[in-house]
Each structure stands twice: as structure tokens, then as C-alpha cells.
Amino acid sequence: MGKITAAITAVEGFVPEKVLTNADLEKIVETNDEWIQTRTGIKERRILDGKLGTSDMAVEAVKGLCKKRGIDPNEIDMLICATVTPDHIFPATANIITDKIGASNAWGYDMQAACSGFLYALVTGSQFIETGKYKKIVIVGADKMSSLVDYTDRTTCIIFGDGAGAVLLEPSVDEDGIIDSVLYSDGSGITHLHQKAGGSVKPPSHRSVDALEHHLYQEGKYVFKFAVTNMADVSAEIMERNNLSSDDVAWLVPHQANKRIIDATARRMGLPDEKVMLNIQRYGNTTCATIPLCLWEWEDKLKKGDNIVMAAFGGGFTWGAIYIKWAYDN
Ligand SMILES: CC(C)(COP(=O)(O)OP(=O)(O)OC[C@H]1O[C@@H](n2cnc3c(N)ncnc32)[C@H](O)[C@@H]1OP(=O)(O)O)[C@@H](O)C(=O)NCCC(=O)NCCS
């Protein structure tokens, strides 16, 4: 028997109905549609009802995933949830999701790697499939970024949105699925992108709330420089490692942080726009959900055997790329 690989066998996504447009933001902060579109590529993003949490979006995605694949939630062995906006600091959102969907045989945990979280989680989950230990693992990427964003800060509130995506990993012996991955992190990046309070270093206090320290803090220009270089480099690296030419690559699935970062990555890989999944204009940056949301929206176009490169960059800093061979025709 050939080597067991972990193949994605179904994809599902969920975005809230409420739309926050650039025109809406013009009423809240000093900004304009033209600036936002030119500098980021974003036109609108989705916002979850304030009373709901990240798990509520994830549950919709995972339920849809099970329905699509025709499996009962009890068949799921393990669920990993990549998120920076867990329902609670503890317990893990993964546990809350498995409880809500009735996946009583699954164990799981949360993966925190900021915008690279989905890639980190996918690589981690794939190991449990490759060893033969498990047969069905759900990888979720979900974030309610509206719970973290300061809507008085025009440099960040224009970027982020809410959403969730999920994929099912199952064993394959067809030499498809996750073929290779390159993941990196550099903890010195914390200065430039983080949440100042709410953790053990600075627990919540009246002072931290008054100082708006529970919101996302980003030095956009600095992060941009790092992101644009590293996302392009790691995408070129995974192509080189696997002897992939730009003709060989069917799709780039990039993290949707800024259209200019995506364009630079595609250029470096020698890919035309038609091979790049792009939904940033409609959803903004949904952090851990961007990549599975793209796969969900493009699923109909994907063909068995397609070479796909996923690439991300996020806070931490974290970044990486995964090369997969798509495992099914829809
Ligand atoms: C945040 C980001 C969109 C800002 O774009 P930028 O081109 O770097 O813009 P700058 O921060 O240099 O700001 C340029 C000018 O626009 C202004 N500006 C910032 N936000 C604005 C807004 N929403 N509307 C209008 N003007 C704005 C700035 O104040 C600045 O004005 P100044 O020149 O008078 O000082 C961009 O830096 C970015 O996408 N960064 C990386 C995000 C990322 O990848 N994160 C990691 C993964 S989550």
C-alpha cells in the first residue's frame, strides 16, 4: 500500500449576513471608499451579531461540512479550531464546537498562530492522519474580528471582518492531499501586532479597558513590509522544493490581508490573476477563516489533481505555505 496522505475531502464556509461597507465606515471614522479600496482591495466585510461568538459561525460551517460529506458528527475523531478570537480564554472553542454539533467521539483543541492559524492547524491535523491514527479530522478557521477591533481606529477597523471555514481531512493513498509544508515563526514580531491586555501579563482592569488595550494593535506599515516579503518568499520556496513551475500551479490560495500583498505573492510565483483566489473585496481579513473561505467559494472550480499552494502571514510573526494536490471533483 502507498503512503497515507491527508486529503481534504470536503469544504464549507459561513459568513454572517450583516454587511459593513466602506460607506458605512466613512460615517464612523475619517476614511473614504477610494482610500480603502486602493490601499487594501476591500469593499465590504461581514459582521456577526454581537450576542454570538466565534463557535456559532464555526458550528454552521462544520454542520454544513458533515452534511456535504454525508457523515454523522459522531464519526469525527478530532477537531482543531484555529482562532484568535476564542469564545472564552478557556475552555477551548474546539470543545464548544464539538459539544454544539454533537461530535461526542471527537477530542480537539485550539490553535493560536494568528493569521497563519489555519495553515498551522492543517499541518498539525494532517500528522494524525498520516500516522494512521485517525480517519476523520475537522480543521476549522474561524474569527469574530469585530470583537477585537477598535472602531475608532481607522488604520485597523477598515481591514477586518468575521467568518468561519472548515475542511474535512481523511486518509488517501492516491498521492494527493497535503504534499508538503513550510512553516515559520519569529516571536520578536510581537511588538508590531498584538493585543496589549487581557492575557496573564496584563489581566483586564479598568485602566486597560479605558486605555483601549483589549483591541488589536497593529503597526500597519511595518507589518506590511514583513508580510509582503515573507509571504512571497515562502510561496516561492514551496514551489522550488517541489519543482513546481508557474504552469504547474493551478491555484494560489492566499491569506486575504491586503490585495497588494496577494498581488506581490502572485507576481513572485509567476501566476496570472486568474489563478489567484481573491475574496478580500467582500469579506476583508477574517484572520483564520480566509483560506477555508476561499476554498469553499472556489470548490466548484477545483479539479482532482490540481496543484494548489496556500500561503499566509500573520501576527507573531507567523507565516508559511502548504502544497496540496486537490483530491476530488465536485
Ligand atoms: C494597514 C494598511 C492597510 C495601511 O496602508 P499603508 O499604505 O501602509 O498606509 P500608511 O499606514 O502608510 O498610511 C498612509 C496615510 O494614510 C492614512 N490612513 C491610514 N488609514 C487610513 C484610512 N482608513 N483612511 C484614510 N487614510 C488613512 C495614514 O494616516 C497616513 O497618512 P499620512 O501620510 O498623512 O501620515 C497596510 O499597512 C497593511 O495592510 N498592513 C499589513 C496588514 C497585514 O498584513 N497584517 C498581517 C496579517 S493580519
Boltz pocket constraint, residues with backbone or C-beta under 6 A from the ligand:
constraints:
  - pocket:
      binder: B
      contacts: [[A, 30], [A, 31], [A, 32], [A, 35], [A, 36], [A, 39], [A, 40], [A, 115], [A, 154], [A, 155], [A, 158], [A, 219], [A, 220], [A, 221], [A, 222], [A, 223], [A, 224], [A, 227], [A, 257], [A, 258], [A, 261], [A, 285], [A, 313], [A, 314], [A, 315]]
      max_distance: 6.0
